[in-house]
Amino acid sequence: MIISPPFLPDTRANESDETFVSRAMTPALTGKFPVSFEMQWHGGIHLQAPDSDSPVRAIADGSIVYLRQPTAKPTNPTELGEHPLYDPNKGWTDNGCIVIKHQTEIGENITVTYYSIYMHLNRIENALKQGNNIYRKAKLGGAGQIYGQDNLIHFEIIAADDQIENIIGSITLNRNGANYYTNRQGHITHYINRHGRTSSCFGNMYFYLPADTPTYNGVHNTNHYTHTATGDTLGQALYLEMKYHSGSCTFTAYDENGTQIGQPVTTNGDSPRGSVHEYNLFDQSSKICSAMPTAGYELLRFGRILGTETAPVNTTHYRQIPTISGNTWVNL
């Protein structure tokens, strides 16, 4: 399922997805997650509309399971106090609200149900009714006031615990009956000691590289690289993100505290390593893993084999990655 922001400002030339989403999801000065300024639980965030004409939009396909029309702001000031969200010290707050139920398949027999919530709307599109199907980018209404501030909404996405487990895998492990939510290091150890799922594989891929991971030199010869062991190791455990975007592949490394290490390494069709361009992966796999090209493709694209094919035992997957001392090659 494709998800987009609740506001969709006009795109700008050569703008990255990350920059666009940052503009579309501009946080307001108030309404942070997960604690409000009053030190109370706050399950969502307040977002500032790009301008007064920007409608609030559905983030994904779904169905409207709750709809509350906004209360009109009284013209008589003496009637303001009858509104439950009105605060005489802070100002008027609109109470229009829509909740959308979304369902999507993320893998083999794996369905995720989640809800998006849009609060403090000052108007709702006339055609919308509870029970209606709704489609991504459809207009929901207008951003209203929160404590007298214009063009704001409260936005959140929620899902039940079992649906979260469908997304990230099991979070309750058999370790003396303890839930790994209460043991951060145990939770991490659980994931780095397991192969990634094959029944559900989407988005960016992640690898854990222990400190003793061997490193390699990469020498470009004609249209391929030759790799030889350096005799060294990483010397530091890394969490590695592999991201494909517009065909190019980028590796970003993080330490065990989540701090980025070095600068991301990107390969694309114009580089000597052009074979890892996303659109060339199957051709490359057919050359280096001709007996099982699908397995080779999955290894290059997802970092693991998802289907029933198996690659030869000596199959390698060298990639150049960033480290604290510069770029190097590893066999993923």
Secondary structure, 3 states (H helix, E strand, C coil): CCCCCCCCCCCCCCCCHHHHHHHHCCECCCCCCCECCCCCECCCEEEECCCCCCEEECCCCEEEEEEECCCCCCCCHHHHHHCCCCECCCECCCCEEEEEEEEEEEECCEEEEEEEEEEEEEEECCCCCCCCEECCCCEEEEEEEECCEEEEEEEEEECCHHHHHHHHCCCEEEECCEEHHHCHHHHHHHHHCCCCCCCCCCCCEEEEECCCCEEEEEEEECCEEEEEEEEEECCCCEEEEEEEECCEEEEEEECCCCCEEEEEEEECCCCCCHHHCHHHHHHHHHHHCCCCHHHHHHHHHHCCCCCCCCCCCCCCCEEEEEECCEEEEEEC
